Amino acid sequence: MIGFWTIVLLVFSNIFMTLAWYGNLKLQEMNIITNWPLILIILASWGVALVEYFFMIPANRMGSNINGGPFTLFQLKVIQEVISLTVFTIMITFMFKGEHLQWNHIVSFICMIAAVYFMFRK
């Protein structure tokens, strides 16, 4: 169950990470923050990223075999990257209508899944 909860926390973490990094572009596209100075956008993004850390740090601590979890640090990182790209793809596809999933994106995801497979091979 620790592995499951680690992955759940990583998913939530990556939702907030994606909002912190790309949400400002959506708000600009919607003409909500068009006149904001860059420093204010950075500070707002940091605020969202802070929430991300409330999920990411416990996920890494819980999931790491250093603390009795089921994953090595290498495995945690590869899992996080796959989750990050999956969450990013889903959110951006729905948030930005001009962005479309293409064949080369799918091939890239297959390569990432292969990376997870090889990371967990003994």
Buried (B, 14 or more C-beta within 10 A) or exposed (E): EEBEBBBEBBBBBBBBBBBBBBBBBBBBBEEEBEEBEEEEBEEBBEEBBEBBEEBBEBBBBBBBEEEEBBBBEEBBEBBBBBBBBBBBBEBBEEBEEEEEEEEEBEEEBEEBEEEEEEBEEE
